[in-house]
Amino acid sequence: MKAGIVNERSPMVELQNVSKRFGNVLAVKTASFTLLKESVLTILGPSGCGKTTLLRMIAGFDVPTSGEIFIHGKPVSSMPPHQRSIGMVFQKLALFPHMSAAENIAYPLKMRRFDPKTIPDLVDRYLGIVRLTGMGKRRIHQLSGGQQQRVAIARALVFSPDLLLLDEPLSALDKKLREEMQLEFRQIQQELGVTTINVTHDQREALVMSDEIIVMADGVIQQTADPIRLYREPSNRFVANFIGLTSLLTGQVADIRGADVEILIGSIALKGRTSENGLVRGSAAECAVRAEQVRIFRTGDHSAVFDNVYEGVVDQKIFEGDRMVYQIRCPALGDAVVFAFDHDPTYHTFHQKGETVGIGWNARDMFVYACSDTQVKQKGGSL
């Protein structure tokens, strides 16, 4: 797709059972997905999960061991990178330090033999798009980290590629600038309508920038969903634990009726929900509840409004400015650890370390997954 809004919403990229092996290591295992035109897909996962290998195969730098990649419906596994009409922004940006910002942006146009008369106007246009009007003559070392980032984005977009690939280009920026650039890039992408695949380990970046997110672990796609569904309905334990701060509790299925489940931990039955078919009474299960869904209160207060209510002891509290994070140990749940947020720490009374408090959450907010019997003995982690 050329830059500019297009009404057609058809697949730009499709992967069919793509795998990549390096010696004895299977880095990517039978990955399949479809990406629509004008959309932003983020591949999210921890280091070593296979996300960059997947991106490199789409770019043409690595050839799949098996499976096929389609761009515009055409197989491209045997096509070299320069024939794929792909713009790419690398983690280290790879800008030419001896060139000005404008010369860096002009470089791909010259390599593609654009009419020299059209190049200055195109460069000026994209300097404007990335908010660098009037800064084209500056050398790279004269630009801030965020400005260099904008030059790299403009250089990747100036020749109107069909597809833009981002390989963790924001990871080197400080937190505030990184968050600003996430919003700016999203605005630029929506303005130009360029189809984009982004690779990152930053959860916020994935949620902010994406129309769809793929979560990977150990070379396998764990879940593909839009940001809201991914966050609210994680398909398995890994996704639930990887995104957000999550408490994991292990036990056994006491009762199951459709999607409603009761899990026995110690002598306590917790209520939750599941989308899995493999859960049966007596089987091992693991529960995941996000910290923002857990409410912390004085013992005896507000207990009636929650499906699951217990007492716990504050082991740790961490002030993060906009919220207080509590780590609470629950004797009734076999000393399992539960995390809770207080999003109004300025006005709420702080709970002190060692204090006994009430905690509660609703059944709809606790996801239940099948697990091995050995996991039943595991405890929660610590901050």
C-alpha positions as CSV (number, residue, x, y, z in Angstrom):
1,M,0.0,0.0,0.0
2,K,1.3,3.5,-0.8
3,A,1.2,6.1,1.9
4,G,-2.3,7.7,2.2
5,I,-5.6,6.4,3.4
6,V,-7.0,3.5,1.4
7,N,-10.6,2.3,1.8
8,E,-9.9,-1.3,1.0
9,R,-9.3,-3.4,4.1
10,S,-7.7,-6.5,2.7
11,P,-4.8,-8.6,4.0
12,M,-1.3,-7.0,3.4
13,V,0.7,-9.7,5.1
14,E,-0.1,-13.4,5.8
15,L,2.1,-16.1,7.4
16,Q,1.2,-19.7,7.0
17,N,2.9,-22.2,9.4
18,V,6.2,-20.3,9.3
19,S,9.1,-21.9,11.3
20,K,12.8,-21.0,11.6
21,R,15.5,-23.3,12.8
22,F,19.1,-22.3,13.7
23,G,21.0,-25.6,14.1
24,N,19.2,-27.5,17.0
25,V,17.2,-24.4,18.1
26,L,13.7,-23.9,16.7
27,A,13.4,-20.2,17.1
28,V,9.9,-19.8,15.6
29,K,7.4,-22.7,15.5
30,T,4.6,-22.8,12.9
31,A,3.6,-19.1,13.2
32,S,0.5,-18.1,11.3
33,F,-1.4,-14.8,11.2
34,T,-3.0,-12.3,8.8
35,L,-2.5,-8.5,8.9
36,L,-4.9,-6.1,7.3
37,K,-3.9,-3.0,5.3
38,E,-3.5,0.2,7.3
39,S,-3.3,-1.8,10.6
40,V,-0.6,-1.8,13.3
41,L,0.4,-5.2,14.6
42,T,2.8,-5.5,17.5
43,I,4.7,-8.7,18.2
44,L,5.2,-8.7,22.0
45,G,7.2,-11.0,24.1
46,P,10.3,-11.5,26.4
47,S,13.9,-11.6,25.1
48,G,14.6,-14.8,23.1
49,C,10.9,-15.5,22.3
50,G,11.4,-15.4,18.5
51,K,9.8,-12.0,17.8
52,T,12.8,-10.5,16.1
53,T,13.4,-13.6,14.1
54,L,9.8,-13.5,12.9
55,L,10.3,-9.8,11.9
56,R,13.5,-10.6,10.0
57,M,11.8,-13.3,8.0
58,I,9.1,-10.8,7.0
59,A,11.8,-8.3,6.0
60,G,13.7,-10.9,4.0
61,F,16.9,-11.0,6.1
62,D,16.2,-14.6,7.2
63,V,14.6,-17.3,5.1
64,P,12.0,-19.6,6.7
65,T,12.9,-23.2,7.3
66,S,9.4,-24.1,6.5
67,G,6.1,-22.4,5.7
68,E,5.4,-19.3,3.6
69,I,5.1,-15.5,3.9
70,F,2.7,-13.6,1.6
71,I,2.7,-9.9,0.9
72,H,-0.1,-8.6,-1.2
73,G,-1.0,-12.3,-1.7
74,K,2.3,-13.2,-3.3
75,P,4.8,-15.6,-1.7
76,V,8.0,-13.7,-0.8
77,S,10.2,-16.2,1.0
78,S,12.6,-16.4,-2.0
79,M,12.4,-12.6,-2.7
80,P,15.4,-10.4,-1.5
81,P,14.7,-7.6,0.9
82,H,15.1,-4.8,-1.6
83,Q,12.3,-6.1,-3.7
84,R,9.7,-6.2,-0.9
85,S,8.9,-2.4,-0.7
86,I,9.5,-2.4,3.0
87,G,10.6,0.4,5.2
88,M,12.4,-0.5,8.4
89,V,13.4,1.3,11.6
90,F,16.1,-0.5,13.6
91,Q,16.7,-0.5,17.3
92,K,20.0,1.4,16.8
93,L,18.4,3.6,14.0
94,A,21.4,3.2,11.7
95,L,21.4,6.8,10.7
96,F,24.4,8.2,8.7
97,P,26.3,10.5,11.1
98,H,28.1,12.3,8.3
99,M,24.8,13.3,6.7
100,S,22.3,15.9,7.7
101,A,18.8,15.0,8.7
102,A,17.5,15.9,5.2
103,E,20.3,13.9,3.5
104,N,19.4,10.8,5.6
105,I,15.8,11.1,4.6
106,A,16.7,11.6,0.9
107,Y,19.0,8.6,0.9
108,P,16.4,5.9,0.1
109,L,14.9,8.1,-2.6
110,K,18.3,8.4,-4.4
111,M,18.9,4.6,-4.0
112,R,15.5,4.0,-5.7
113,R,16.3,6.5,-8.5
114,F,13.5,8.9,-7.8
115,D,13.4,12.0,-10.0
116,P,16.0,14.3,-8.4
117,K,13.7,17.3,-8.9
118,T,11.0,15.6,-6.6
119,I,13.3,14.7,-3.8
120,P,13.6,18.1,-2.0
121,D,9.8,18.5,-1.8
122,L,9.4,14.9,-0.5
123,V,12.0,15.4,2.1
124,D,10.4,18.7,3.3
125,R,7.0,17.0,3.4
126,Y,8.3,14.2,5.6
127,L,10.3,16.5,7.8
128,G,6.9,18.2,8.4
129,I,5.1,15.0,9.1
130,V,7.6,14.0,11.8
131,R,7.6,17.6,13.3
132,L,11.1,18.5,12.2
133,T,10.3,21.4,9.9
134,G,13.3,23.7,9.5
135,M,15.8,21.2,11.0
136,G,16.8,19.3,7.9
137,K,20.3,20.9,7.7
138,R,21.2,19.6,11.2
139,R,23.7,16.7,11.5
140,I,22.6,13.7,13.5
141,H,24.7,14.5,16.5
142,Q,23.0,17.9,16.7
143,L,19.6,16.2,17.2
144,S,18.1,14.8,20.4
145,G,17.3,11.2,20.8
146,G,13.6,11.8,20.0
147,Q,14.5,13.9,17.0
148,Q,16.8,11.2,15.7
149,Q,14.0,8.8,16.1
150,R,11.8,11.0,13.9
151,V,14.5,11.2,11.2
152,A,14.6,7.4,11.2
153,I,10.8,7.1,10.9
154,A,10.8,9.7,8.1
155,R,13.6,7.9,6.2
156,A,11.6,4.6,6.4
157,L,8.4,6.2,5.1
158,V,9.6,8.7,2.5
159,F,9.5,6.3,-0.4
160,S,5.9,5.2,0.4
161,P,6.6,1.6,1.3
162,D,3.9,-1.0,1.4
163,L,4.9,-2.1,4.8
164,L,6.8,-0.6,7.7
165,L,8.7,-2.8,10.2
166,L,9.9,-1.5,13.6
167,D,12.5,-3.5,15.5
168,E,12.3,-2.0,19.1
169,P,13.3,1.5,17.9
170,L,12.0,3.2,21.1
171,S,13.8,0.9,23.6
172,A,16.9,3.2,24.0
173,L,14.8,6.3,24.9
174,D,14.0,7.3,28.5
175,K,10.5,6.5,29.8
176,K,8.9,9.9,29.3
177,L,10.3,10.4,25.7
178,R,9.4,6.8,24.8
179,E,5.8,7.3,25.9
180,E,5.6,10.6,23.9
181,M,7.1,8.9,20.8
182,Q,4.6,6.0,21.1
183,L,1.7,8.5,20.8
184,E,3.4,10.5,18.1
185,F,4.1,7.4,16.0
186,R,0.5,6.3,16.3
187,Q,-0.7,9.7,15.1
188,I,1.7,9.6,12.1
189,Q,0.7,6.0,11.2
190,Q,-3.0,7.0,11.3
191,E,-2.3,10.0,9.2
192,L,-0.4,8.1,6.5
193,G,-2.3,4.8,6.8
194,V,0.9,2.7,6.4
195,T,0.6,-0.9,7.4
196,T,3.0,-1.6,10.3
197,I,4.5,-4.5,12.2
198,N,6.2,-3.5,15.5
199,V,8.4,-5.7,17.7
200,T,8.8,-4.8,21.4
201,H,9.0,-6.2,24.9
202,D,7.2,-3.1,26.3
203,Q,3.6,-3.9,27.3
204,R,2.5,-0.3,27.3
205,E,3.9,0.3,23.8
206,A,2.0,-2.7,22.5
207,L,-1.2,-1.6,24.1
208,V,-0.9,2.1,23.0
209,M,0.3,1.7,19.4
210,S,-1.5,-1.4,18.2
211,D,-4.7,-2.5,16.4
212,E,-3.7,-6.1,17.1
213,I,-1.1,-7.8,19.3
214,I,0.6,-11.1,19.0
215,V,2.1,-12.5,22.3
216,M,5.0,-14.9,21.8
217,A,6.9,-17.2,24.1
218,D,9.5,-19.9,23.3
219,G,9.0,-19.3,19.6
220,V,5.2,-20.0,19.7
221,I,2.4,-17.5,19.3
222,Q,0.4,-17.7,22.5
223,Q,-2.4,-15.3,21.6
224,T,-3.5,-12.9,18.9
225,A,-6.1,-10.3,19.8
226,D,-6.8,-6.6,19.9
227,P,-5.3,-4.8,22.9
228,I,-8.6,-4.6,25.0
229,R,-9.4,-8.3,24.5
230,L,-5.8,-9.4,25.1
231,Y,-5.7,-7.5,28.4
232,R,-9.2,-8.5,29.6
233,E,-9.3,-12.0,28.3
234,P,-5.8,-13.6,28.3
235,S,-6.0,-17.0,26.7
236,N,-3.5,-18.7,29.0
237,R,-1.3,-18.4,32.1
238,F,1.7,-17.0,30.2
239,V,-0.3,-14.1,28.7
240,A,-2.1,-13.3,32.0
241,N,1.2,-13.2,33.8
242,F,3.2,-11.4,31.2
243,I,0.9,-8.4,30.7
244,G,0.2,-6.3,33.8
245,L,1.0,-7.2,37.4
246,T,-0.8,-10.5,38.1
247,S,-1.3,-12.7,41.2
248,L,-1.1,-16.4,40.4
249,L,-2.8,-18.8,42.8
250,T,-2.7,-22.6,42.4
251,G,-5.3,-25.2,43.6
252,Q,-7.8,-27.8,42.5
253,V,-11.1,-27.6,40.8
254,A,-13.9,-28.0,43.3
255,D,-16.8,-27.3,41.0
256,I,-17.3,-26.3,37.4
257,R,-20.5,-25.2,35.6
258,G,-19.9,-23.9,32.1
259,A,-17.5,-20.9,32.4
260,D,-18.0,-20.6,36.2
261,V,-15.4,-22.4,38.3
262,E,-14.7,-22.8,42.0
263,I,-11.1,-23.5,42.9
264,L,-10.1,-25.0,46.3
265,I,-7.0,-23.5,47.8
266,G,-6.4,-24.9,51.3
267,S,-9.9,-24.9,52.8
268,I,-11.1,-21.9,50.8
269,A,-13.1,-22.0,47.6
270,L,-12.4,-19.1,45.2
271,K,-14.9,-18.2,42.4
272,G,-13.6,-17.5,38.9
273,R,-14.2,-18.1,35.2
274,T,-12.6,-20.1,32.5
275,S,-12.6,-20.6,28.7
276,E,-10.8,-23.9,28.8
277,N,-12.5,-27.3,28.2
278,G,-9.9,-29.4,30.0
279,L,-10.9,-28.5,33.5
280,V,-12.7,-31.2,35.5
281,R,-13.4,-31.6,39.2
282,G,-10.3,-32.5,41.1
283,S,-7.9,-31.4,38.4
284,A,-5.1,-29.0,39.1
285,A,-5.7,-25.4,38.1
286,E,-4.1,-22.0,38.3
287,C,-5.9,-18.7,38.9
288,A,-4.8,-15.3,37.7
289,V,-6.2,-12.0,39.0
290,R,-4.8,-8.6,38.0
291,A,-3.7,-6.2,40.7
292,E,-6.0,-3.4,39.6
293,Q,-9.0,-5.8,40.1
294,V,-8.1,-6.5,43.7
295,R,-9.5,-4.1,46.3
296,I,-7.8,-3.5,49.7
297,F,-9.7,-2.2,52.7
298,R,-9.9,-2.2,56.4
299,T,-11.0,-5.5,57.9
300,G,-14.8,-5.8,57.7
301,D,-15.4,-2.9,55.3
302,H,-17.2,-3.3,52.0
303,S,-16.8,-7.1,52.0
304,A,-20.3,-7.8,50.7
305,V,-19.7,-6.3,47.3
306,F,-17.1,-9.0,46.2
307,D,-17.4,-12.6,45.3
308,N,-14.0,-13.5,46.9
309,V,-13.1,-11.8,50.2
310,Y,-10.2,-12.7,52.5
311,E,-7.9,-11.4,55.1
312,G,-4.2,-10.9,54.5
313,V,-1.1,-9.3,56.0
314,V,0.7,-6.5,54.2
315,D,4.3,-7.8,53.4
316,Q,5.4,-4.8,51.3
317,K,4.2,-1.5,49.9
318,I,5.8,0.5,47.1
319,F,4.8,4.1,46.3
320,E,4.9,4.7,42.5
321,G,3.6,8.2,42.4
322,D,0.2,7.6,40.9
323,R,-0.5,4.5,42.8
324,M,0.6,2.4,45.8
325,V,1.4,-1.2,45.2
326,Y,0.7,-3.7,48.0
327,Q,2.0,-7.2,48.4
328,I,-0.3,-9.1,50.7
329,R,0.2,-12.5,52.2
330,C,-3.0,-14.5,52.7
331,P,-2.8,-17.3,55.4
332,A,-6.2,-18.7,54.5
333,L,-4.9,-19.3,51.0
334,G,-1.8,-21.2,52.1
335,D,0.2,-18.0,52.4
336,A,-0.3,-17.2,48.8
337,V,0.8,-13.7,47.7
338,V,-1.8,-11.3,46.2
339,F,-0.9,-7.9,44.7
340,A,-3.3,-4.9,44.9
341,F,-3.1,-1.3,43.6
342,D,-4.4,1.8,45.4
343,H,-4.8,4.4,42.6
344,D,-5.5,7.3,45.0
345,P,-2.6,7.1,47.4
346,T,-2.6,10.9,48.1
347,Y,-6.0,10.8,49.9
348,H,-6.4,7.2,51.0
349,T,-4.9,6.0,54.3
350,F,-1.8,4.0,53.8
351,H,-1.8,0.4,55.0
352,Q,1.4,-0.3,56.9
353,K,3.7,-3.3,56.7
354,G,2.4,-6.1,59.0
355,E,-1.1,-4.7,59.1
356,T,-4.0,-7.1,58.7
357,V,-6.3,-6.0,55.9
358,G,-9.3,-7.2,53.9
359,I,-8.9,-7.9,50.1
360,G,-11.6,-8.8,47.6
361,W,-12.2,-9.3,43.9
362,N,-15.1,-10.5,41.8
363,A,-15.4,-13.9,40.0
364,R,-15.4,-12.3,36.6
365,D,-12.0,-10.9,37.2
366,M,-10.2,-14.1,38.1
367,F,-9.2,-16.3,35.1
368,V,-8.7,-20.1,35.7
369,Y,-6.4,-22.2,33.6
370,A,-5.5,-25.9,33.7
371,C,-2.0,-26.7,35.1
372,S,0.2,-29.7,36.0
373,D,-0.1,-31.2,39.4
374,T,3.4,-30.0,40.3
375,Q,2.2,-26.4,40.0
376,V,-0.3,-26.8,42.8
377,K,2.6,-26.6,45.3
378,Q,3.9,-23.3,43.9
379,K,3.5,-20.1,45.8
380,G,3.2,-16.5,44.5
381,G,6.2,-14.4,43.8
382,S,7.4,-11.1,45.4
383,L,7.8,-7.5,44.3
